[in-house]
Amino acid sequence: MTKRATISPKETEKVRVLARTRSTEIRAAYAPKQSRATASSGS
């Protein structure tokens, strides 16, 4: 992703949280057990 000076830090943080949540949901949809193990390891 490209960084834009016009985007406020709060917006950037919100986007990062949304992207992280979505990637977690995708992983959980494909392999619930594996995604749970990865999330608990804190990677």
PQR file of N, CA, C, O and H, with PARSE charges and radii, in Angstrom:
ATOM      1  N   MET A   1       0.831  -1.202   0.000 -0.4000 1.5000
ATOM      2  CA  MET A   1       0.000   0.000   0.000 -0.0000 2.0000
ATOM      3  C   MET A   1       0.866   1.252   0.000  0.5500 1.7000
ATOM      4  O   MET A   1       1.969   1.268   0.545 -0.5500 1.4000
ATOM      5  N   THR A   2       0.343   2.289  -0.619 -0.4000 1.5000
ATOM      6  CA  THR A   2       1.100   3.537  -0.689 -0.0000 2.0000
ATOM      7  C   THR A   2       0.682   4.467   0.441  0.5500 1.7000
ATOM      8  O   THR A   2      -0.479   4.494   0.849 -0.5500 1.4000
ATOM      9  H   THR A   2      -0.553   2.276  -1.062  0.4000 1.0000
ATOM     10  N   LYS A   3       1.644   5.222   0.934 -0.4000 1.5000
ATOM     11  CA  LYS A   3       1.351   6.168   2.012 -0.0000 2.0000
ATOM     12  C   LYS A   3       0.977   7.517   1.408  0.5500 1.7000
ATOM     13  O   LYS A   3       1.650   8.001   0.498 -0.5500 1.4000
ATOM     14  H   LYS A   3       2.588   5.201   0.603  0.4000 1.0000
ATOM     15  N   ARG A   4      -0.093   8.121   1.913 -0.4000 1.5000
ATOM     16  CA  ARG A   4      -0.505   9.439   1.442 -0.0000 2.0000
ATOM     17  C   ARG A   4      -0.478  10.427   2.603  0.5500 1.7000
ATOM     18  O   ARG A   4      -0.949  10.128   3.700 -0.5500 1.4000
ATOM     19  H   ARG A   4      -0.639   7.727   2.652  0.4000 1.0000
ATOM     20  N   ALA A   5       0.073  11.592   2.348 -0.4000 1.5000
ATOM     21  CA  ALA A   5       0.166  12.604   3.399 -0.0000 2.0000
ATOM     22  C   ALA A   5      -1.222  13.129   3.766  0.5500 1.7000
ATOM     23  O   ALA A   5      -1.420  13.679   4.849 -0.5500 1.4000
ATOM     24  H   ALA A   5       0.456  11.835   1.457  0.4000 1.0000
ATOM     25  N   THR A   6      -2.198  12.949   2.834 -0.4000 1.5000
ATOM     26  CA  THR A   6      -3.538  13.482   3.080 -0.0000 2.0000
ATOM     27  C   THR A   6      -4.319  12.603   4.043  0.5500 1.7000
ATOM     28  O   THR A   6      -5.321  13.044   4.606 -0.5500 1.4000
ATOM     29  H   THR A   6      -2.037  12.502   1.954  0.4000 1.0000
ATOM     30  N   ILE A   7      -3.874  11.361   4.242 -0.4000 1.5000
ATOM     31  CA  ILE A   7      -4.581  10.457   5.148 -0.0000 2.0000
ATOM     32  C   ILE A   7      -4.106  10.694   6.579  0.5500 1.7000
ATOM     33  O   ILE A   7      -2.906  10.703   6.856 -0.5500 1.4000
ATOM     34  H   ILE A   7      -3.060  11.003   3.785  0.4000 1.0000
ATOM     35  N   SER A   8      -5.056  10.884   7.474 -0.4000 1.5000
ATOM     36  CA  SER A   8      -4.705  11.118   8.875 -0.0000 2.0000
ATOM     37  C   SER A   8      -4.290   9.809   9.537  0.5500 1.7000
ATOM     38  O   SER A   8      -4.708   8.737   9.100 -0.5500 1.4000
ATOM     39  H   SER A   8      -6.031  10.876   7.250  0.4000 1.0000
ATOM     40  N   PRO A   9      -3.471   9.883  10.588 -0.5600 1.5000
ATOM     41  CA  PRO A   9      -3.029   8.680  11.303  0.2800 2.0000
ATOM     42  C   PRO A   9      -4.201   7.822  11.770  0.5500 1.7000
ATOM     43  O   PRO A   9      -4.122   6.593  11.757 -0.5500 1.4000
ATOM     44  N   LYS A  10      -5.286   8.472  12.181 -0.4000 1.5000
ATOM     45  CA  LYS A  10      -6.448   7.725  12.657 -0.0000 2.0000
ATOM     46  C   LYS A  10      -7.050   6.903  11.523  0.5500 1.7000
ATOM     47  O   LYS A  10      -7.428   5.748  11.720 -0.5500 1.4000
ATOM     48  H   LYS A  10      -5.350   9.470  12.191  0.4000 1.0000
ATOM     49  N   GLU A  11      -7.138   7.500  10.330 -0.4000 1.5000
ATOM     50  CA  GLU A  11      -7.663   6.774   9.173 -0.0000 2.0000
ATOM     51  C   GLU A  11      -6.765   5.592   8.837  0.5500 1.7000
ATOM     52  O   GLU A  11      -7.249   4.496   8.553 -0.5500 1.4000
ATOM     53  H   GLU A  11      -6.831   8.438  10.169  0.4000 1.0000
ATOM     54  N   THR A  12      -5.453   5.818   8.870 -0.4000 1.5000
ATOM     55  CA  THR A  12      -4.510   4.741   8.562 -0.0000 2.0000
ATOM     56  C   THR A  12      -4.679   3.593   9.537  0.5500 1.7000
ATOM     57  O   THR A  12      -4.665   2.426   9.147 -0.5500 1.4000
ATOM     58  H   THR A  12      -5.060   6.708   9.101  0.4000 1.0000
ATOM     59  N   GLU A  13      -4.839   3.931  10.801 -0.4000 1.5000
ATOM     60  CA  GLU A  13      -5.009   2.893  11.819 -0.0000 2.0000
ATOM     61  C   GLU A  13      -6.293   2.109  11.574  0.5500 1.7000
ATOM     62  O   GLU A  13      -6.319   0.886  11.715 -0.5500 1.4000
ATOM     63  H   GLU A  13      -4.851   4.880  11.117  0.4000 1.0000
ATOM     64  N   LYS A  14      -7.362   2.823  11.205 -0.4000 1.5000
ATOM     65  CA  LYS A  14      -8.642   2.160  10.950 -0.0000 2.0000
ATOM     66  C   LYS A  14      -8.522   1.196   9.775  0.5500 1.7000
ATOM     67  O   LYS A  14      -9.048   0.084   9.821 -0.5500 1.4000
ATOM     68  H   LYS A  14      -7.341   3.816  11.090  0.4000 1.0000
ATOM     69  N   VAL A  15      -7.830   1.624   8.728 -0.4000 1.5000
ATOM     70  CA  VAL A  15      -7.645   0.770   7.553 -0.0000 2.0000
ATOM     71  C   VAL A  15      -6.846  -0.470   7.920  0.5500 1.7000
ATOM     72  O   VAL A  15      -7.161  -1.575   7.480 -0.5500 1.4000
ATOM     73  H   VAL A  15      -7.403   2.528   8.691  0.4000 1.0000
ATOM     74  N   ARG A  16      -5.800  -0.278   8.735 -0.4000 1.5000
ATOM     75  CA  ARG A  16      -4.970  -1.422   9.133 -0.0000 2.0000
ATOM     76  C   ARG A  16      -5.786  -2.420   9.943  0.5500 1.7000
ATOM     77  O   ARG A  16      -5.663  -3.629   9.750 -0.5500 1.4000
ATOM     78  H   ARG A  16      -5.544   0.620   9.093  0.4000 1.0000
ATOM     79  N   VAL A  17      -6.615  -1.918  10.843 -0.4000 1.5000
ATOM     80  CA  VAL A  17      -7.442  -2.801  11.666 -0.0000 2.0000
ATOM     81  C   VAL A  17      -8.429  -3.567  10.790  0.5500 1.7000
ATOM     82  O   VAL A  17      -8.629  -4.767  10.974 -0.5500 1.4000
ATOM     83  H   VAL A  17      -6.715  -0.936  11.000  0.4000 1.0000
ATOM     84  N   LEU A  18      -9.045  -2.865   9.834 -0.4000 1.5000
ATOM     85  CA  LEU A  18     -10.003  -3.519   8.945 -0.0000 2.0000
ATOM     86  C   LEU A  18      -9.320  -4.589   8.113  0.5500 1.7000
ATOM     87  O   LEU A  18      -9.853  -5.688   7.955 -0.5500 1.4000
ATOM     88  H   LEU A  18      -8.882  -1.890   9.684  0.4000 1.0000
ATOM     89  N   ALA A  19      -8.147  -4.281   7.579 -0.4000 1.5000
ATOM     90  CA  ALA A  19      -7.422  -5.248   6.753 -0.0000 2.0000
ATOM     91  C   ALA A  19      -7.029  -6.468   7.576  0.5500 1.7000
ATOM     92  O   ALA A  19      -7.109  -7.603   7.105 -0.5500 1.4000
ATOM     93  H   ALA A  19      -7.714  -3.388   7.707  0.4000 1.0000
ATOM     94  N   ARG A  20      -6.604  -6.218   8.808 -0.4000 1.5000
ATOM     95  CA  ARG A  20      -6.197  -7.321   9.664 -0.0000 2.0000
ATOM     96  C   ARG A  20      -7.402  -8.200  10.009  0.5500 1.7000
ATOM     97  O   ARG A  20      -7.312  -9.427   9.997 -0.5500 1.4000
ATOM     98  H   ARG A  20      -6.539  -5.297   9.190  0.4000 1.0000
ATOM     99  N   THR A  21      -8.522  -7.559  10.314 -0.4000 1.5000
ATOM    100  CA  THR A  21      -9.727  -8.312  10.650 -0.0000 2.0000
ATOM    101  C   THR A  21     -10.183  -9.148   9.470  0.5500 1.7000
ATOM    102  O   THR A  21     -10.567 -10.307   9.627 -0.5500 1.4000
ATOM    103  H   THR A  21      -8.595  -6.561  10.324  0.4000 1.0000
ATOM    104  N   ARG A  22     -10.138  -8.544   8.273 -0.4000 1.5000
ATOM    105  CA  ARG A  22     -10.602  -9.261   7.088 -0.0000 2.0000
ATOM    106  C   ARG A  22      -9.700 -10.443   6.782  0.5500 1.7000
ATOM    107  O   ARG A  22     -10.189 -11.525   6.456 -0.5500 1.4000
ATOM    108  H   ARG A  22      -9.826  -7.602   8.145  0.4000 1.0000
ATOM    109  N   SER A  23      -8.390 -10.255   6.882 -0.4000 1.5000
ATOM    110  CA  SER A  23      -7.463 -11.354   6.603 -0.0000 2.0000
ATOM    111  C   SER A  23      -7.655 -12.477   7.616  0.5500 1.7000
ATOM    112  O   SER A  23      -7.531 -13.655   7.278 -0.5500 1.4000
ATOM    113  H   SER A  23      -7.993  -9.376   7.147  0.4000 1.0000
ATOM    114  N   THR A  24      -7.960 -12.107   8.861 -0.4000 1.5000
ATOM    115  CA  THR A  24      -8.211 -13.123   9.885 -0.0000 2.0000
ATOM    116  C   THR A  24      -9.481 -13.894   9.556  0.5500 1.7000
ATOM    117  O   THR A  24      -9.530 -15.114   9.716 -0.5500 1.4000
ATOM    118  H   THR A  24      -8.061 -11.151   9.135  0.4000 1.0000
ATOM    119  N   GLU A  25     -10.512 -13.181   9.094 -0.4000 1.5000
ATOM    120  CA  GLU A  25     -11.765 -13.847   8.742 -0.0000 2.0000
ATOM    121  C   GLU A  25     -11.560 -14.788   7.568  0.5500 1.7000
ATOM    122  O   GLU A  25     -12.110 -15.889   7.546 -0.5500 1.4000
ATOM    123  H   GLU A  25     -10.471 -12.190   8.964  0.4000 1.0000
ATOM    124  N   ILE A  26     -10.762 -14.352   6.583 -0.4000 1.5000
ATOM    125  CA  ILE A  26     -10.492 -15.190   5.415 -0.0000 2.0000
ATOM    126  C   ILE A  26      -9.764 -16.456   5.842  0.5500 1.7000
ATOM    127  O   ILE A  26     -10.106 -17.557   5.410 -0.5500 1.4000
ATOM    128  H   ILE A  26     -10.316 -13.457   6.601  0.4000 1.0000
ATOM    129  N   ARG A  27      -8.750 -16.290   6.701 -0.4000 1.5000
ATOM    130  CA  ARG A  27      -7.995 -17.463   7.168 -0.0000 2.0000
ATOM    131  C   ARG A  27      -8.914 -18.397   7.959  0.5500 1.7000
ATOM    132  O   ARG A  27      -8.840 -19.617   7.817 -0.5500 1.4000
ATOM    133  H   ARG A  27      -8.472 -15.396   7.052  0.4000 1.0000
ATOM    134  N   ALA A  28      -9.764 -17.824   8.778 -0.4000 1.5000
ATOM    135  CA  ALA A  28     -10.676 -18.639   9.585 -0.0000 2.0000
ATOM    136  C   ALA A  28     -11.657 -19.399   8.695  0.5500 1.7000
ATOM    137  O   ALA A  28     -12.050 -20.523   9.007 -0.5500 1.4000
ATOM    138  H   ALA A  28      -9.825 -16.833   8.893  0.4000 1.0000
ATOM    139  N   ALA A  29     -12.046 -18.776   7.586 -0.4000 1.5000
ATOM    140  CA  ALA A  29     -12.994 -19.425   6.680 -0.0000 2.0000
ATOM    141  C   ALA A  29     -12.360 -20.632   5.995  0.5500 1.7000
ATOM    142  O   ALA A  29     -13.022 -21.643   5.762 -0.5500 1.4000
ATOM    143  H   ALA A  29     -11.727 -17.862   7.333  0.4000 1.0000
ATOM    144  N   TYR A  30     -11.073 -20.515   5.675 -0.4000 1.5000
ATOM    145  CA  TYR A  30     -10.401 -21.611   4.970 -0.0000 2.0000
ATOM    146  C   TYR A  30      -9.878 -22.674   5.926  0.5500 1.7000
ATOM    147  O   TYR A  30     -10.005 -23.867   5.654 -0.5500 1.4000
ATOM    148  H   TYR A  30     -10.535 -19.693   5.864  0.4000 1.0000
ATOM    149  N   ALA A  31      -9.294 -22.254   7.040 -0.4000 1.5000
ATOM    150  CA  ALA A  31      -8.716 -23.223   7.980 -0.0000 2.0000
ATOM    151  C   ALA A  31      -8.860 -22.709   9.408  0.5500 1.7000
ATOM    152  O   ALA A  31      -7.930 -22.109   9.947 -0.5500 1.4000
ATOM    153  H   ALA A  31      -9.191 -21.284   7.261  0.4000 1.0000
ATOM    154  N   PRO A  32     -10.019 -22.938  10.024 -0.5600 1.5000
ATOM    155  CA  PRO A  32     -10.286 -22.420  11.378  0.2800 2.0000
ATOM    156  C   PRO A  32      -9.232 -22.844  12.396  0.5500 1.7000
ATOM    157  O   PRO A  32      -8.762 -22.015  13.175 -0.5500 1.4000
ATOM    158  N   LYS A  33      -8.858 -24.111  12.400 -0.4000 1.5000
ATOM    159  CA  LYS A  33      -7.892 -24.596  13.385 -0.0000 2.0000
ATOM    160  C   LYS A  33      -6.541 -23.911  13.201  0.5500 1.7000
ATOM    161  O   LYS A  33      -5.908 -23.484  14.167 -0.5500 1.4000
ATOM    162  H   LYS A  33      -9.241 -24.784  11.766  0.4000 1.0000
ATOM    163  N   GLN A  34      -6.110 -23.815  11.943 -0.4000 1.5000
ATOM    164  CA  GLN A  34      -4.795 -23.236  11.679 -0.0000 2.0000
ATOM    165  C   GLN A  34      -4.783 -21.749  12.035  0.5500 1.7000
ATOM    166  O   GLN A  34      -3.826 -21.266  12.639 -0.5500 1.4000
ATOM    167  H   GLN A  34      -6.624 -24.162  11.158  0.4000 1.0000
ATOM    168  N   SER A  35      -5.841 -21.020  11.665 -0.4000 1.5000
ATOM    169  CA  SER A  35      -5.879 -19.584  11.934 -0.0000 2.0000
ATOM    170  C   SER A  35      -5.909 -19.325  13.437  0.5500 1.7000
ATOM    171  O   SER A  35      -5.321 -18.352  13.910 -0.5500 1.4000
ATOM    172  H   SER A  35      -6.619 -21.413  11.174  0.4000 1.0000
ATOM    173  N   ARG A  36      -6.595 -20.195  14.194 -0.4000 1.5000
ATOM    174  CA  ARG A  36      -6.633 -20.013  15.639 -0.0000 2.0000
ATOM    175  C   ARG A  36      -5.247 -20.217  16.231  0.5500 1.7000
ATOM    176  O   ARG A  36      -4.847 -19.495  17.144 -0.5500 1.4000
ATOM    177  H   ARG A  36      -7.072 -20.985  13.809  0.4000 1.0000
ATOM    178  N   ALA A  37      -4.514 -21.197  15.716 -0.4000 1.5000
ATOM    179  CA  ALA A  37      -3.168 -21.473  16.221 -0.0000 2.0000
ATOM    180  C   ALA A  37      -2.249 -20.300  15.917  0.5500 1.7000
ATOM    181  O   ALA A  37      -1.439 -19.912  16.758 -0.5500 1.4000
ATOM    182  H   ALA A  37      -4.839 -21.784  14.975  0.4000 1.0000
ATOM    183  N   THR A  38      -2.369 -19.725  14.709 -0.4000 1.5000
ATOM    184  CA  THR A  38      -1.513 -18.599  14.331 -0.0000 2.0000
ATOM    185  C   THR A  38      -1.846 -17.370  15.171  0.5500 1.7000
ATOM    186  O   THR A  38      -0.947 -16.644  15.595 -0.5500 1.4000
ATOM    187  H   THR A  38      -3.028 -20.040  14.026  0.4000 1.0000
ATOM    188  N   ALA A  39      -3.119 -17.141  15.408 -0.4000 1.5000
ATOM    189  CA  ALA A  39      -3.519 -15.962  16.171 -0.0000 2.0000
ATOM    190  C   ALA A  39      -3.023 -16.059  17.612  0.5500 1.7000
ATOM    191  O   ALA A  39      -2.593 -15.062  18.191 -0.5500 1.4000
ATOM    192  H   ALA A  39      -3.849 -17.731  15.063  0.4000 1.0000
ATOM    193  N   SER A  40      -3.083 -17.253  18.187 -0.4000 1.5000
ATOM    194  CA  SER A  40      -2.664 -17.413  19.581 -0.0000 2.0000
ATOM    195  C   SER A  40      -1.151 -17.279  19.721  0.5500 1.7000
ATOM    196  O   SER A  40      -0.654 -16.900  20.782 -0.5500 1.4000
ATOM    197  H   SER A  40      -3.432 -18.063  17.717  0.4000 1.0000
ATOM    198  N   SER A  41      -0.415 -17.591  18.646 -0.4000 1.5000
ATOM    199  CA  SER A  41       1.047 -17.484  18.704 -0.0000 2.0000
ATOM    200  C   SER A  41       1.483 -16.023  18.624  0.5500 1.7000
ATOM    201  O   SER A  41       2.606 -15.690  19.003 -0.5500 1.4000
ATOM    202  H   SER A  41      -0.818 -17.898  17.784  0.4000 1.0000
ATOM    203  N   GLY A  42       0.604 -15.154  18.136 -0.4000 1.5000
ATOM    204  CA  GLY A  42       0.909 -13.727  18.103 -0.0000 2.0000
ATOM    205  C   GLY A  42       1.816 -13.318  16.969  0.5500 1.7000
ATOM    206  O   GLY A  42       2.633 -12.411  17.128 -0.5500 1.4000
ATOM    207  H   GLY A  42      -0.308 -15.425  17.828  0.4000 1.0000
ATOM    208  N   SER A  43       1.690 -13.968  15.829 -0.4000 1.5000
ATOM    209  CA  SER A  43       2.514 -13.595  14.668 -0.0000 2.0000
ATOM    210  C   SER A  43       1.815 -12.561  13.819  0.5500 1.7000
ATOM    211  O   SER A  43       2.357 -12.129  12.802 -0.5500 1.4000
ATOM    212  H   SER A  43       1.027 -14.705  15.700  0.4000 1.0000
TER
END
